[in-house]
Amino acid sequence: MTDAEIRIAIAEACGWVCDEKGYWSNKLDRYGKPAWYPLKGLNPDYAKDLNAMNEAEKTLTDEEWDGYSCLIYNAENDPELKATNKAMIHAPARRRAEAFCRVKGIWKET
C-alpha cells in the first residue's frame, strides 16, 4: 500500500468518515454536525508520524495488540533487536502503520 492508501485506511479504522465530496471528519463541530476537512488537510499522516500511530494504537484491542506487536518484532531485520522491546520502541511509523493495517485486516498487497 502507498502512504496515501495507508493514511485513508487507518483513518477509517480510527473512526474518520468521508462524505461524497471527499471531505473527512472525526469529530463534531459546536452545532453537533461533522467538522469536515479536505483530504489534503486530513491529518495525521500515519505512515510518517509516530504521534499519529500512537493515537491509532489506542484503538487496538488486547488481541489485536498481541498480533500487532508480533508483526513489529518479526519485521525487525536487526538480529540484536528482533523480538525485544527495542524493536517496538524503535519501530518507525511506516512499520507500525503496516502492522496496524495487517492486524485490522485492511492491508492490501500491491
C-alpha positions, 0 to 999 in steps of 0.5 A: 500500500502507498502512504496515501492508501495507508493514511485513508485506511487507518483513518477509517479504522480510527473512526474518520468518515468521508462524505461524497465530496471527499471531505473527512471528519472525526469529530463534531463541530459546536452545532453537533454536525461533522467538522469536515476537512479536505483530504489534503488537510486530513491529518495525521499522516500515519505512515510518517508520524509516530504521534499519529500511530500512537493515537491509532494504537489506542484503538487496538484491542488486547488481541489485536495488540498481541498480533500487532506487536508480533508483526513489529518484532518479526519485521525487525531485520536487526538480529540484536533487536528482533523480538525485544522491546527495542524493536517496538520502541524503535519501530518507525511509523511506516512499520507500525502503520503496516502492522496496524493495517495487517492486524485490522485486516485492511492491508492490501498487497500491491 
